[in-house]
Amino acid sequence: MLGMRLNQYIAACGICSRREADKLIGGGRVCVNGQTAVSGMQVSDEDLVEVDKKFVKPLSAKVVLAYNKPVGVTCTEKDKFAEKTIIEAVKYPVRLTYAGRLDKESEGLMILTNDGSLIQSMMKGANCHEKEYIVKVDKEITDSFLAGMANGVYLKELDKTTRPCRMEQTGKYTFKIILTQGLNRQIRRMCGQFGYHIKRLVRVRIMNIELGALKTGAYREIQGEELMKLYRLCKLK
C-alpha cells in the first residue's frame, strides 16, 4: 500500500468515515511515526499510525489472535450489564470478532479475527472442527459417566442429542473432552444429566491452535505455519 491519504487509511481501519477522520487529524488526535499528523499527508503500510494513542491497521490486513479468556469476561461486543466484555478485555486496535463463545464462568482459548470467512468456516457445525477442554467436577468420576458422555447425551432443554465425543479421565475429579460441536453451555448441560456440577472448565485447544503457556488475559498473534495450517483445515487460502 503506497501513497494513501491519511484520512483514507483511517477509514480503511474501520475507525470512522474519511470526513470524520479529517476532524480527528485536525483535532491533533492522530500521530504518524510518533509525530502529530497533518491534514493531507500520505502514509504507507510501513508507517505507524495512532488514533487516540492506539495503533490502527487497515481491515484488509487479516488478523488472527489466540486469547486466554479469564473467568468473568463475557463473550459479547456490547452489553451494559456485563462487568467486562471480551472486546473491552482484549483492546486490540483493529475491530475483531470471536469464533465460538465461552460462557462467563469458563476460561481458556478463544480465536479472534477480522476474517469473516475464517469465522464462518470455524463456526459451521457440519465441519466438525475439534475443540478440547479440561474439566473439573464436584464428585468422583466413574466409568459409567465417561461412557455416557462419550456416547452422546440427550439435552431436553435444547431437544438435541450431542454427538459422540472423546473422553479421557485425567484425575479423580478431572477429565479431558474433545467435542466437534458447540451447543449452548454444552459440557455443563451434559454433566448435569449425570448429576455432576462443573467447578472449572478450561478450553485448551481449537483445531490445531493450542492454549499452551499463554497467560490468563493475554493474547498472541497466530502466524506462520500455525496460521497456514488453520486456514488449510478450514479449506481456505
C-alpha positions as CSV (number, residue, x, y, z in Angstrom):
1,M,0.0,0.0,0.0
2,L,1.7,3.2,-1.2
3,G,0.6,6.8,-1.3
4,M,-2.7,6.5,0.6
5,R,-4.0,9.7,2.1
6,L,-4.2,9.5,5.9
7,N,-7.9,10.1,6.1
8,Q,-8.4,7.2,3.7
9,Y,-6.1,5.0,5.7
10,I,-8.0,5.7,9.0
11,A,-11.3,4.9,7.2
12,A,-9.8,1.6,5.9
13,C,-9.1,0.7,9.5
14,G,-12.8,0.8,10.3
15,I,-12.4,3.7,12.7
16,C,-14.7,6.2,11.0
17,S,-15.5,7.9,7.7
18,R,-13.0,10.0,5.8
19,R,-14.8,13.2,6.8
20,E,-14.7,12.2,10.5
21,A,-11.0,11.2,10.1
22,D,-10.2,14.7,8.9
23,K,-11.7,16.0,12.2
24,L,-9.6,13.6,14.2
25,I,-6.5,14.8,12.3
26,G,-7.5,18.4,12.7
27,G,-8.0,17.9,16.4
28,G,-4.5,16.6,16.9
29,R,-5.7,13.1,17.8
30,V,-3.7,11.3,15.1
31,C,0.0,10.5,15.1
32,V,2.2,9.1,12.4
33,N,5.5,7.6,13.5
34,G,5.2,9.3,16.8
35,Q,4.6,12.8,15.4
36,T,1.3,14.7,15.3
37,A,-0.3,14.2,11.9
38,V,-1.3,17.0,9.5
39,S,-4.2,17.0,7.1
40,G,-3.4,15.8,3.6
41,M,-0.3,13.7,4.4
42,Q,0.2,10.3,2.9
43,V,1.1,7.1,4.6
44,S,2.1,3.5,3.6
45,D,2.0,0.2,5.4
46,E,5.5,0.9,6.8
47,D,4.2,3.9,8.8
48,L,2.9,3.5,12.4
49,V,-0.4,5.3,12.7
50,E,-2.1,6.0,16.1
51,V,-5.6,7.3,16.8
52,D,-6.1,8.5,20.3
53,K,-2.8,6.7,21.3
54,K,-3.9,3.4,19.8
55,F,-2.2,1.8,16.8
56,V,-4.5,1.1,13.9
57,K,-4.2,-1.2,10.8
58,P,-6.4,-1.4,7.7
59,L,-9.0,-4.1,7.9
60,S,-7.6,-5.6,4.6
61,A,-4.8,-6.9,6.8
62,K,-6.1,-10.2,8.3
63,V,-5.5,-10.5,12.0
64,V,-6.0,-13.8,13.9
65,L,-5.4,-13.9,17.7
66,A,-5.3,-16.6,20.3
67,Y,-6.7,-15.2,23.5
68,N,-6.8,-16.8,27.0
69,K,-10.2,-15.6,28.3
70,P,-10.4,-15.3,32.1
71,V,-13.4,-16.2,34.2
72,G,-15.7,-13.2,34.4
73,V,-15.3,-11.9,30.8
74,T,-18.5,-12.0,28.8
75,C,-18.4,-13.1,25.1
76,T,-20.3,-10.2,23.6
77,E,-19.4,-7.0,21.9
78,K,-21.8,-4.8,23.8
79,D,-23.7,-5.5,27.0
80,K,-24.5,-2.8,29.5
81,F,-25.0,-5.4,32.2
82,A,-21.6,-7.2,31.6
83,E,-18.8,-6.5,34.0
84,K,-16.3,-6.8,31.2
85,T,-16.9,-7.7,27.6
86,I,-14.3,-9.6,25.5
87,I,-13.8,-6.5,23.3
88,E,-13.0,-4.4,26.4
89,A,-10.7,-7.1,27.7
90,V,-8.6,-7.5,24.6
91,K,-8.4,-3.8,23.5
92,Y,-6.9,-4.6,20.1
93,P,-6.6,-1.7,17.7
94,V,-8.5,-3.5,14.9
95,R,-12.1,-4.5,15.3
96,L,-12.3,-8.2,15.8
97,T,-15.0,-10.9,16.2
98,Y,-14.7,-14.1,18.1
99,A,-15.2,-17.6,16.6
100,G,-17.1,-19.6,19.2
101,R,-18.2,-18.5,22.7
102,L,-17.1,-19.4,26.2
103,D,-19.6,-18.7,28.9
104,K,-18.8,-16.2,31.6
105,E,-17.8,-18.9,34.2
106,S,-15.5,-20.7,31.7
107,E,-12.0,-19.8,30.7
108,G,-9.3,-20.6,28.1
109,L,-8.6,-20.4,24.4
110,M,-10.6,-18.2,22.1
111,I,-9.9,-17.3,18.5
112,L,-10.5,-13.6,17.5
113,T,-10.2,-12.4,13.9
114,N,-11.4,-9.8,11.4
115,D,-11.6,-12.5,8.7
116,G,-15.3,-13.3,8.2
117,S,-14.6,-16.3,6.0
118,L,-12.5,-17.9,8.7
119,I,-15.2,-17.3,11.4
120,Q,-17.9,-18.8,9.1
121,S,-15.8,-21.9,8.5
122,M,-14.9,-22.4,12.1
123,M,-18.5,-21.9,13.3
124,K,-20.2,-24.2,10.8
125,G,-21.2,-27.3,12.7
126,A,-21.1,-29.6,9.7
127,N,-17.3,-29.1,9.5
128,C,-16.9,-30.9,12.8
129,H,-13.9,-29.0,13.9
130,E,-12.4,-30.2,17.2
131,K,-12.3,-28.3,20.5
132,E,-10.6,-29.7,23.5
133,Y,-11.4,-28.9,27.2
134,I,-10.1,-29.8,30.6
135,V,-12.9,-30.1,33.2
136,K,-13.0,-30.4,36.9
137,V,-16.3,-31.7,38.5
138,D,-17.6,-31.8,42.1
139,K,-17.5,-35.6,42.6
140,E,-15.5,-38.6,41.7
141,I,-15.6,-39.7,38.0
142,T,-16.9,-43.1,37.2
143,D,-16.6,-45.4,34.1
144,S,-20.4,-45.1,33.5
145,F,-20.1,-41.3,33.5
146,L,-17.3,-41.4,30.9
147,A,-19.1,-43.8,28.7
148,G,-22.4,-42.0,28.9
149,M,-20.8,-38.7,28.0
150,A,-18.8,-40.2,25.1
151,N,-21.8,-41.9,23.6
152,G,-23.9,-38.7,23.3
153,V,-26.4,-37.1,25.7
154,Y,-29.9,-36.1,25.1
155,L,-30.4,-32.5,26.3
156,K,-34.1,-32.0,27.0
157,E,-33.9,-28.2,27.2
158,L,-32.3,-28.0,23.7
159,D,-34.2,-31.0,22.4
160,K,-30.9,-32.3,20.9
161,T,-28.6,-35.3,21.4
162,T,-25.0,-34.4,21.5
163,R,-22.6,-36.0,19.0
164,P,-20.4,-38.8,20.3
165,C,-17.2,-37.3,21.7
166,R,-13.8,-38.4,23.1
167,M,-13.5,-38.6,26.9
168,E,-10.4,-39.3,28.9
169,Q,-10.1,-39.3,32.7
170,T,-7.1,-37.2,33.9
171,G,-7.6,-37.3,37.6
172,K,-10.1,-38.3,40.3
173,Y,-12.3,-35.3,39.6
174,T,-11.0,-34.2,36.2
175,F,-11.4,-35.3,32.6
176,K,-10.5,-34.2,29.1
177,I,-13.3,-33.9,26.5
178,I,-13.0,-33.3,22.7
179,L,-16.1,-32.0,21.0
180,T,-17.0,-31.5,17.4
181,Q,-20.0,-29.2,18.0
182,G,-20.8,-26.1,20.1
183,L,-24.2,-26.2,21.7
184,N,-25.1,-23.6,24.3
185,R,-23.3,-24.5,27.6
186,Q,-23.0,-28.0,26.2
187,I,-20.5,-29.5,28.6
188,R,-22.3,-28.1,31.6
189,R,-25.6,-29.4,30.4
190,M,-24.1,-32.8,29.6
191,C,-22.5,-33.2,33.0
192,G,-25.8,-32.1,34.6
193,Q,-27.6,-35.0,33.1
194,F,-25.4,-37.3,35.2
195,G,-25.7,-35.3,38.4
196,Y,-22.2,-33.7,38.1
197,H,-21.6,-30.0,38.5
198,I,-18.6,-28.2,37.0
199,K,-16.1,-26.5,39.2
200,R,-13.7,-25.4,36.5
201,L,-13.8,-25.6,32.7
202,V,-10.8,-24.6,30.5
203,R,-10.7,-24.8,26.7
204,V,-7.1,-25.8,25.8
205,R,-7.3,-26.3,22.0
206,I,-9.3,-25.3,19.0
207,M,-8.4,-27.3,15.9
208,N,-4.6,-27.0,15.6
209,I,-4.4,-23.9,17.9
210,E,-3.3,-24.7,21.5
211,L,-3.6,-22.6,24.6
212,G,-0.1,-23.7,25.7
213,A,1.6,-21.4,28.1
214,L,-0.4,-18.3,27.1
215,K,-1.1,-16.4,30.3
216,T,-4.6,-15.7,31.5
217,G,-5.9,-12.4,30.0
218,A,-3.1,-12.4,27.4
219,Y,-3.3,-12.8,23.6
220,R,-0.8,-13.6,20.8
221,E,-1.0,-13.3,17.0
222,I,-1.2,-16.6,15.2
223,Q,1.3,-16.5,12.4
224,G,3.4,-18.6,10.1
225,E,2.8,-22.4,9.6
226,E,0.4,-22.4,12.5
227,L,-1.8,-19.9,10.8
228,M,-1.5,-21.6,7.4
229,K,-2.5,-24.9,8.9
230,L,-5.6,-23.3,10.5
231,Y,-6.6,-22.0,7.1
232,R,-6.0,-25.4,5.4
233,L,-8.1,-27.1,8.0
234,C,-10.9,-24.6,7.2
235,K,-10.3,-25.2,3.5
236,L,-9.4,-21.6,2.9
237,K,-6.5,-20.0,1.2
